[in-house]
Amino acid sequence: MSKFENYKDRYEFIRLERNEGVLELTIHNKGGPATWSSHVGGLHDEMGQCFYEVGRDPETKVIIITGSGDQFLTELDWSVPIPDIGTVPFWDRITREGKDLLMNLLEIDVPVIGAVNGPATIHAEIPTMSDIVICSDNAIFADHAHSPSNVVPGDGVHVWWQMVLGPNRGRRFLLLGEEISAKEALQLGFVSEVLPAAKLMDRARELARFIAQKPVSMLRGSRNAFSQHIKRRMLDDLGYGLQMEGINVLAMMQAQAGGE
């Protein structure tokens, strides 16, 4: 089992705070909006490990996942060199981290609230896989990390967005890199409330406090019941999608190197 004091300050890009059983998990970059980094020790690496730790902490009753500033996650961060990018060992690591990221998120066995504090155009599946999803009125949802860069959307987005939007709308959404506004997300039903940005976290905490009053056995049982079918889909399709993405990127990089 994990103890909060042993892991709360472990992460460079994730801020963890807990009050009366409600754990707030905030992604960030030096206190500002988070950026998606794929180097060893970057956010891609940290999130799977963090989800593992918080999921094994018996003192946590509810988790809120959110971001810093006025956006959840919209930028890729290449500020730290990745010497082995474009190699098989790099994609072996990314595949392992990609599995940890979503499977460890689903293994958290207490309710999760996603409080989307602004545009989520990279890994928008992370907050929207929560049991309750609320967002600010300036939020947008998209997958700008894959198809717009000619990359196979195979890191779990291919599973989740077809589940949420239906197979035909989900595939269109991914292939075209389309954006869904907060208002449309509410209409589609994968967001349950849209609030002014200044009121978002107050509402998330209000919901979390209400849920945290319920018996722990009910909370854990409900989360496990809710997530079982999602785990099954990810178990079947996540690894395969990551392989397709890795082959695609390696082929593109080899083609670019051959043209130089």
SVG drawing of the C-alpha trace seen along z (x, -y; Angstrom):
<svg xmlns="http://www.w3.org/2000/svg" viewBox="-27 -33 48 41">
<polyline fill="none" stroke="black" stroke-width="0.4" points="0.0,0.0 1.0,-3.6 1.3,-6.4 0.6,-9.9 3.6,-11.4 5.9,-9.0 4.8,-10.1 3.2,-13.5 6.4,-15.4 7.8,-12.8 6.7,-14.3 8.1,-17.2 5.0,-17.8 2.2,-16.7 1.1,-18.5 -0.7,-16.4 -2.8,-17.8 -5.2,-15.9 -7.8,-17.2 -10.3,-14.9 -9.8,-12.1 -10.1,-14.2 -6.9,-14.1 -6.4,-16.8 -4.0,-15.8 -2.9,-18.8 -0.7,-18.5 1.6,-21.5 4.9,-22.7 6.8,-24.9 3.4,-25.9 2.0,-27.0 0.0,-25.0 1.1,-21.5 3.1,-20.5 3.3,-16.9 6.9,-15.6 8.1,-12.2 11.6,-12.1 12.5,-9.8 11.0,-11.4 8.6,-13.6 4.9,-13.9 4.2,-10.8 6.5,-8.9 5.2,-10.4 1.5,-10.0 1.4,-6.3 3.5,-6.0 1.5,-8.6 -1.8,-6.8 -0.3,-3.6 0.7,-5.3 -2.6,-7.1 -4.6,-4.0 -2.9,-2.0 -3.5,-4.6 -6.3,-3.5 -6.7,-6.9 -7.9,-8.5 -11.7,-8.4 -12.1,-10.6 -9.6,-12.0 -9.9,-15.2 -7.8,-15.4 -7.3,-18.9 -4.7,-21.2 -3.0,-24.5 -3.9,-27.9 -6.4,-28.3 -5.7,-25.1 -5.6,-21.4 -3.1,-20.2 -2.4,-21.6 1.4,-21.7 4.1,-19.2 7.3,-19.9 10.6,-19.0 12.8,-21.2 14.6,-18.1 16.5,-16.2 15.6,-12.6 18.7,-11.0 17.0,-7.6 13.9,-9.0 13.1,-7.1 14.6,-3.9 12.9,-0.7 14.1,-1.1 12.4,-4.5 9.1,-3.0 9.4,-0.1 9.5,-2.6 6.7,-4.7 4.5,-1.6 5.1,-0.5 4.4,-4.0 1.3,-4.3 -0.1,-1.1 0.7,-2.2 -0.9,-5.6 -4.4,-4.3 -4.4,-1.0 -3.2,-2.4 -5.7,-5.2 -8.5,-2.6 -7.0,-0.6 -7.7,-3.5 -10.6,-2.0 -12.1,-5.2 -14.3,-7.7 -12.5,-10.1 -13.7,-13.6 -12.3,-15.3 -12.2,-19.0 -11.2,-20.2 -9.9,-23.8 -9.6,-24.7 -8.6,-23.3 -7.7,-19.6 -6.2,-18.8 -3.6,-16.3 -4.6,-13.2 -8.1,-14.6 -9.1,-11.0 -7.4,-11.3 -9.9,-13.7 -12.9,-12.5 -12.4,-8.9 -13.4,-10.1 -16.6,-9.0 -17.8,-12.6 -16.5,-15.2 -17.1,-18.9 -15.4,-21.6 -14.9,-25.4 -16.8,-27.2 -13.7,-27.8 -12.8,-24.1 -12.4,-22.4 -11.7,-18.7 -9.6,-17.3 -6.8,-15.0 -4.2,-17.3 -1.2,-15.0 -1.8,-12.4 -3.7,-12.8 -2.7,-16.4 1.0,-15.2 0.2,-12.1 0.6,-9.9 -1.7,-6.9 -4.0,-7.7 -3.3,-4.4 -2.4,-5.3 -5.9,-4.6 -7.7,-7.5 -8.7,-5.0 -10.6,-3.1 -12.0,-5.8 -13.4,-8.2 -15.2,-5.5 -16.8,-4.5 -17.8,-8.0 -18.8,-9.3 -19.8,-6.1 -17.7,-4.4 -18.5,-6.7 -18.3,-10.0 -15.3,-8.8 -13.3,-7.8 -14.1,-11.1 -13.1,-13.1 -9.7,-11.4 -8.9,-11.3 -9.8,-15.0 -8.5,-16.3 -11.8,-18.0 -12.6,-20.1 -15.6,-19.7 -16.6,-22.8 -17.7,-22.7 -21.3,-23.3 -21.3,-20.4 -19.5,-18.1 -22.4,-18.8 -24.9,-18.0 -23.1,-14.8 -23.1,-13.8 -19.4,-13.2 -19.4,-16.3 -22.0,-16.7 -21.6,-20.4 -20.1,-23.5 -19.1,-26.3 -17.2,-29.6 -13.5,-28.9 -13.5,-30.7 -16.1,-28.4 -14.8,-25.1 -12.7,-23.9 -15.2,-25.0 -17.8,-22.8 -15.3,-19.9 -14.5,-20.1 -18.2,-20.3 -18.9,-17.1 -15.9,-15.4 -16.9,-16.2 -20.4,-14.9 -19.1,-11.6 -16.4,-11.2 -19.2,-11.0 -20.3,-7.7 -19.1,-4.3 -15.6,-3.4 -16.9,0.1 -19.6,-1.6 -17.1,-4.0 -14.6,-1.3 -17.2,1.2 -18.9,-1.5 -15.6,-2.5 -14.7,1.1 -18.1,1.8 -18.0,-1.3 -14.6,-0.7 -14.6,3.0 -15.9,2.9 -13.5,0.0 -10.6,2.1 -11.6,4.9 -11.7,2.8 -8.3,1.3 -6.8,4.7 -7.9,5.9 -6.9,2.9 -4.5,0.5 -1.3,2.5 -2.2,3.2 -2.9,-0.5 0.4,-1.5 2.3,0.9 0.6,-0.6 1.5,-4.1 5.1,-3.1 5.5,-1.4 4.0,-4.4 6.4,-6.9 9.4,-4.7 8.6,-4.4 8.1,-8.2 11.4,-8.9 13.3,-6.4 11.7,-7.9 12.8,-11.4 16.3,-10.2 16.5,-8.5 15.5,-11.7 18.2,-13.8"/>
</svg>
